Amino acid sequence: MKIIQSPREMQEFALAARREGKRIGVVPTMGFLHAGHLSLIDAARKRADIVVVTVFVNPIQFGPQEDLEQYPRDFEHDRRACEAHGADVVFAPRPEDMYAPDRSTWVEETRLSQGLCGALRPGHFRGVTTVVAKLFLLTQAEVAVFGQKDAQQALVIRRMVRDLNFPVEVVVSPLVRDEDGVALSSRNSYLSADERERARVLSRTLRAAAPALRSAGLEALEAIREAMALEIGKCADRVDYVEILDADTLEKPTLDTREVLVLLAAYFGKTRLIDNTLVQVNWKEACSCAN
């Protein structure tokens, strides 16, 4: 397995591989890898000749009061994990090599990124789309694998790829949970034992909501959402949002909606966790049958 730090070296390596007819897959991460990340590497391995895992804590997606300096890092652990799962390259650039001091160019998606985490973390998704665009160019990837846990991010990236005609297939792998139901996240390492126990409310609430959403009509969504927020509020220190949205548009569902995305964000102690689930619905047919 090759470790590359220089953006120029990464691009030269990738261009040479492409000239040889190799299909490159990229798994963008911020490191401190867990089983969820490793499932993304495995998914890329099935789709590409060369798998590049990027390990880069991207400073431009963190707000002024966020945890950039405290974000967990363990490169040696990440290196071993990538090698064990068959990655060919770990690309671990330095921030000063990725961003010029006088940088003035950004990539920004302006619709799907506006609500949810985008509303609460101004500039976050602009930082994400900018770095992902750079990583696509540096790695020359033809396939990129992201996780469903960051559902809004995945939709934003897919929209960027579509709108800017990146020749990249975006694959979204299923969300991975720990044995206690908590969605795997690097930030889980911040949680105390009590906070971790209370955080189980997120997956528990999502599981309970799914059958209700399938059986209830469109008019019941707000009541379900309020009940979910109330349940989460009993355990969380702060609830940022509980939303039930069209899974394709992140807008309010309609009778034509076929899949909803239930999204949660809440604080346990000082740690902000997000979670989500996809639920297939068929309200239009149910409404027609009722009539």
Solvent accessible surface area in square Angstrom, and as a share of the most:
residue,aa,sasa,rsa
1,M,82,0.37
2,K,88,0.37
3,I,75,0.38
4,I,1,0.01
5,Q,104,0.46
6,S,43,0.28
7,P,22,0.14
8,R,181,0.66
9,E,73,0.33
10,M,0,0.00
11,Q,61,0.27
12,E,99,0.44
13,F,57,0.24
14,A,0,0.00
15,L,69,0.34
16,A,37,0.29
17,A,7,0.05
18,R,86,0.31
19,R,185,0.67
20,E,128,0.57
21,G,64,0.61
22,K,81,0.35
23,R,79,0.29
24,I,1,0.00
25,G,0,0.00
26,V,0,0.00
27,V,0,0.00
28,P,25,0.16
29,T,13,0.07
30,M,34,0.15
31,G,2,0.02
32,F,60,0.25
33,L,8,0.04
34,H,41,0.18
35,A,57,0.44
36,G,11,0.10
37,H,27,0.12
38,L,34,0.17
39,S,36,0.23
40,L,15,0.07
41,I,0,0.00
42,D,55,0.28
43,A,13,0.10
44,A,0,0.00
45,R,78,0.29
46,K,169,0.71
47,R,93,0.34
48,A,12,0.09
49,D,77,0.40
50,I,22,0.11
51,V,0,0.00
52,V,0,0.00
53,V,0,0.00
54,T,0,0.00
55,V,17,0.10
56,F,11,0.04
57,V,20,0.11
58,N,2,0.01
59,P,35,0.22
60,I,23,0.12
61,Q,21,0.09
62,F,23,0.09
63,G,21,0.21
64,P,133,0.83
65,Q,173,0.77
66,E,58,0.26
67,D,27,0.14
68,L,44,0.22
69,E,135,0.60
70,Q,125,0.56
71,Y,16,0.06
72,P,17,0.11
73,R,123,0.45
74,D,61,0.32
75,F,77,0.32
76,E,82,0.37
77,H,65,0.29
78,D,2,0.01
79,R,61,0.22
80,R,127,0.46
81,A,13,0.10
82,C,0,0.00
83,E,89,0.40
84,A,86,0.67
85,H,59,0.27
86,G,31,0.29
87,A,7,0.06
88,D,48,0.25
89,V,0,0.00
90,V,0,0.00
91,F,0,0.00
92,A,13,0.10
93,P,9,0.06
94,R,123,0.45
95,P,62,0.39
96,E,107,0.48
97,D,59,0.31
98,M,9,0.04
99,Y,17,0.07
100,A,53,0.41
101,P,138,0.87
102,D,118,0.61
103,R,107,0.39
104,S,99,0.64
105,T,110,0.64
106,W,87,0.31
107,V,34,0.19
108,E,99,0.44
109,E,15,0.07
110,T,97,0.56
111,R,161,0.59
112,L,9,0.04
113,S,8,0.05
114,Q,98,0.43
115,G,35,0.33
116,L,20,0.10
117,C,9,0.06
118,G,13,0.12
119,A,64,0.50
120,L,84,0.42
121,R,36,0.13
122,P,110,0.69
123,G,44,0.42
124,H,17,0.07
125,F,12,0.05
126,R,84,0.31
127,G,0,0.00
128,V,4,0.02
129,T,0,0.00
130,T,8,0.05
131,V,8,0.05
132,V,6,0.03
133,A,6,0.04
134,K,60,0.26
135,L,6,0.03
136,F,5,0.02
137,L,97,0.48
138,L,23,0.11
139,T,0,0.00
140,Q,40,0.18
141,A,3,0.03
142,E,49,0.22
143,V,0,0.00
144,A,0,0.00
145,V,0,0.00
146,F,8,0.03
147,G,17,0.16
148,Q,28,0.12
149,K,36,0.15
150,D,46,0.24
151,A,4,0.03
152,Q,9,0.04
153,Q,36,0.16
154,A,4,0.03
155,L,29,0.14
156,V,0,0.00
157,I,0,0.00
158,R,111,0.40
159,R,47,0.17
160,M,6,0.02
161,V,16,0.09
162,R,154,0.56
163,D,78,0.40
164,L,99,0.49
165,N,126,0.64
166,F,34,0.14
167,P,108,0.68
168,V,15,0.09
169,E,82,0.37
170,V,18,0.10
171,V,17,0.10
172,V,35,0.20
173,S,9,0.06
174,P,109,0.69
175,L,36,0.18
176,V,48,0.27
177,R,80,0.29
178,D,58,0.30
179,E,180,0.80
180,D,43,0.22
181,G,10,0.09
182,V,7,0.04
183,A,7,0.06
184,L,25,0.12
185,S,21,0.13
186,S,9,0.06
187,R,49,0.18
188,N,17,0.09
189,S,67,0.43
190,Y,76,0.29
191,L,22,0.11
192,S,56,0.36
193,A,91,0.70
194,D,85,0.44
195,E,30,0.14
196,R,57,0.21
197,E,99,0.44
198,R,58,0.21
199,A,1,0.01
200,R,91,0.33
201,V,0,0.00
202,L,6,0.03
203,S,4,0.02
204,R,101,0.37
205,T,8,0.04
206,L,4,0.02
207,R,149,0.55
208,A,71,0.55
209,A,5,0.04
210,A,15,0.11
211,P,76,0.48
212,A,38,0.29
213,L,0,0.00
214,R,133,0.49
215,S,98,0.63
216,A,25,0.19
217,G,25,0.24
218,L,51,0.26
219,E,151,0.68
220,A,28,0.21
221,L,19,0.09
222,E,88,0.40
223,A,66,0.51
224,I,22,0.11
225,R,63,0.23
226,E,91,0.41
227,A,60,0.47
228,M,8,0.04
229,A,29,0.22
230,L,125,0.62
231,E,64,0.29
232,I,1,0.00
233,G,39,0.38
234,K,141,0.60
235,C,30,0.18
236,A,13,0.10
237,D,87,0.45
238,R,133,0.49
239,V,51,0.29
240,D,30,0.15
241,Y,25,0.09
242,V,3,0.02
243,E,56,0.25
244,I,11,0.05
245,L,20,0.10
246,D,21,0.11
247,A,8,0.06
248,D,106,0.55
249,T,57,0.33
250,L,23,0.11
251,E,78,0.35
252,K,171,0.72
253,P,17,0.10
254,T,74,0.43
255,L,69,0.34
256,D,93,0.48
257,T,5,0.03
258,R,114,0.42
259,E,49,0.22
260,V,0,0.00
261,L,2,0.01
262,V,0,0.00
263,L,8,0.04
264,L,1,0.00
265,A,0,0.00
266,A,0,0.00
267,Y,51,0.19
268,F,0,0.00
269,G,27,0.26
270,K,196,0.83
271,T,4,0.03
272,R,38,0.14
273,L,10,0.05
274,I,40,0.20
275,D,4,0.02
276,N,5,0.03
277,T,36,0.21
278,L,77,0.38
279,V,1,0.00
280,Q,114,0.51
281,V,10,0.06
282,N,66,0.34
283,W,6,0.02
284,K,93,0.39
285,E,101,0.45
286,A,62,0.48
287,C,54,0.33
288,S,72,0.46
289,C,106,0.63
290,A,89,0.69
291,N,151,0.77
